[in-house]
Each structure stands twice: as structure tokens, then as C-alpha cells.
Amino acid sequence: MLGLRYYVCEACDAVHADVGEPTACGRCGDGAFVDVSATVRGDDYFTRGLSRNS
């Protein structure tokens, strides 16, 4: 099984998780991505601005 990789769209900062680089951003349609898999430290990377009580 392949692990997920995390890619950030350079145009709108949307984060995509997939086994390979996306061909187009699901939010803006752009095709330029940066692989940020090595900088992701866990679920808190994506939820640090959210409150569990909201």
C-alpha cells in the first residue's frame, strides 16, 4: 500500500492528499503544487486553527 503525500497548490494554498501529485487543484484548477509531505507533523498541522469544542 502506498502512503499519502500532501501537496499544496501554489495558487490558492489548498492542501491535497493523494498517492501522487494532482494534475489540477480541486479549488482553483491550477496545476502547480509543492510537496509538503516532509513538513507535515500530524493531524494538528491541518487542524491547528480549529477548536474541538466548536
N, C-alpha and C positions, 0 to 999 in steps of 0.2 A: 504494500500500500504506500502511495506517495503522500508526503506531508504537504500541508497547505503552505503556500507562500503568500506574503502580504505585499500588495502593490499600491502605491499612492499615485493618483492622477496628478500630473504636473499642472494641469489647467485649473482644477477645482478642488484639489485636496481630498477627494473621495477615496476611501480605502476599499480595496477589493481583495478578497481571499480566494485563491484558486491554486491548483497544482501547476499551472503555467501562466505566463503573462497574458493578461486580457488583450484582445485586439482593439477594443473600444471601451471607453468609460460608460458605465450604465447611467450616470447622471448627466454628463455634458457631451458625450460622444467623441471626445478627444482620444488620441491613440498613444500619447506619451506617458510612460509610467516610470516610477522609481521603485525598485525592490527594497522594501524596508524590513524584510524578514529578520535580519540580524539585529535590528534595533528594538524589536518588539519584545517586551519583558513579561508578557502575560495578559490576561483579560483586563487588568486595570489600565493598560495602555489605551484601550478603546472606551473605557467607562469611567475614567478619572473625573469627568465633569458631571456625572450622574449621581444622584442620591438614591440609596436603597429604600428610603422612606417616602419617596415621592410618588 
